[in-house]
Every structure is written in structure tokens, then in C-alpha cells.
């Protein structure tokens, strides 16, 4: 769906780290972890139906 979203949030996290915004960095990092875990769970629970 929006596969660029984790990369965009990670980029925002890096920028906020460089800018010295410690609280914003932690918030963005937490959002990034939650989204990454959600997408992993969403994609990893289905079995692959491979046909060779």
C-alpha cells in the first residue's frame, strides 16, 4: 500500500536527530517500530502459495 511510509518516517527521524529534537526523535522512532511490526504481522501470517 504505502511502502514508502517507513522510509519516510525513518528519514524524518534522522532529520529530527540532526536538528536536536530529542522528544520528536523518540516519538517518530516509536511510530516507525509500530508500523514496521504491524506490516510484518500483516504480511507474515499468510502462507505463500507458490506454484513452480
C-alpha positions as CSV (number, residue, x, y, z in Angstrom):
1,X,0.0,0.0,0.0
2,X,2.2,2.8,1.2
3,X,5.5,1.0,1.3
4,X,7.5,4.3,1.3
5,X,6.0,5.2,4.7
6,X,8.6,3.5,7.0
7,X,11.4,5.1,4.9
8,X,9.8,8.5,5.1
9,X,9.4,8.2,8.9
10,X,13.0,7.0,9.2
11,X,14.2,10.0,7.2
12,X,12.1,12.3,9.5
13,X,13.7,10.6,12.5
14,X,17.2,11.2,11.1
15,X,16.4,14.8,10.4
16,X,15.0,15.4,13.9
17,X,18.1,13.7,15.4
18,X,20.3,16.1,13.4
19,X,18.2,19.1,14.4
20,X,18.5,18.0,18.1
21,X,14.8,17.4,18.7
22,X,15.1,14.6,21.1
23,X,11.4,14.1,22.0
24,X,10.3,14.2,18.4
25,X,13.0,11.7,17.5
26,X,11.7,9.2,20.1
27,X,8.1,9.7,19.0
28,X,9.0,9.1,15.3
29,X,11.1,6.1,16.2
30,X,8.3,4.6,18.2
31,X,5.8,5.2,15.3
32,X,8.3,3.6,12.9
33,X,8.7,0.5,15.1
34,X,4.9,0.1,15.5
35,X,4.3,0.4,11.7
36,X,7.1,-2.0,10.9
37,X,5.8,-4.6,13.4
38,X,2.2,-4.1,12.1
39,X,3.3,-4.6,8.5
40,X,5.4,-7.6,9.4
41,X,2.5,-9.2,11.1
42,X,0.2,-8.4,8.3
43,X,2.4,-9.9,5.6
44,X,4.0,-12.8,7.6
45,X,0.8,-14.5,8.8
46,X,-0.3,-15.6,5.3
47,X,1.2,-18.7,3.8
48,X,2.8,-18.4,0.4
49,X,1.0,-20.2,-2.4
50,X,3.9,-20.8,-4.7
51,X,3.5,-22.9,-7.8
52,X,6.5,-24.0,-9.7
